[in-house]
Amino acid sequence: MPAIRFDLKGKVAGMAVQARGRRSCDRMLLRLNADMLRDHPREMIQQTVPHEVAHVVTDFMHGHQVASHGREWRAVMHAFGKPPTRCHNMQAKASRKLHYYAYRCGCEAPKYLSSVRHRRIARGHVYSCPICRQILGYTGEAPVKGDPRQA
């Protein structure tokens, strides 16, 4: 039997994880979002659990060489009598708010990049403005919590 943990947070409802190179159900782990299970028990049991179990079955039968939501996975979902949908439509809260950093280019307004992109730039990635095409440069301002573009 796959192990089951209720340790997911945020908008991810479920996840099937398998140790690389193994094709045995005892090497599988199902991770579920306990908050979403509490808030949406029917949807989680009817949609997410079959979705993740279908990954376990597909992986056991075909290994890692098939697409995650490919033909084989869809066939298992049909065998379960469930629609083979990739994503859920349950309301969920983000598990964390990213920090956003102000960048400048040739445009008047600053561009705000998430902490993920900010770290990529620190490692050498280059981002340019989609409007003026100039390379974005960090302003040095302190980061803000939450996306200022959504305010």
Rosetta blueprint (number, residue, H / E / L):
1 M L
2 P L
3 A E
4 I E
5 R E
6 F L
7 D L
8 L L
9 K L
10 G L
11 K L
12 V L
13 A L
14 G E
15 M E
16 A E
17 V E
18 Q E
19 A L
20 R L
21 G L
22 R L
23 R L
24 S L
25 C H
26 D H
27 R H
28 M E
29 L E
30 L E
31 R E
32 L E
33 N L
34 A H
35 D H
36 M H
37 L H
38 R H
39 D H
40 H L
41 P H
42 R H
43 E H
44 M H
45 I H
46 Q H
47 Q H
48 T H
49 V H
50 P H
51 H H
52 E H
53 V H
54 A H
55 H H
56 V H
57 V H
58 T H
59 D H
60 F H
61 M H
62 H H
63 G H
64 H H
65 Q H
66 V L
67 A L
68 S L
69 H L
70 G L
71 R H
72 E H
73 W H
74 R H
75 A H
76 V H
77 M H
78 H H
79 A H
80 F L
81 G L
82 K L
83 P L
84 P L
85 T L
86 R L
87 C L
88 H L
89 N L
90 M L
91 Q L
92 A L
93 K L
94 A L
95 S L
96 R L
97 K L
98 L L
99 H E
100 Y E
101 Y E
102 A E
103 Y E
104 R E
105 C L
106 G L
107 C L
108 E L
109 A L
110 P L
111 K E
112 Y E
113 L E
114 S E
115 S H
116 V H
117 R H
118 H H
119 R H
120 R H
121 I H
122 A H
123 R L
124 G L
125 H L
126 V L
127 Y L
128 S E
129 C L
130 P L
131 I L
132 C L
133 R L
134 Q L
135 I E
136 L L
137 G E
138 Y E
139 T L
140 G L
141 E L
142 A L
143 P L
144 V E
145 K E
146 G L
147 D L
148 P H
149 R H
150 Q H
151 A L
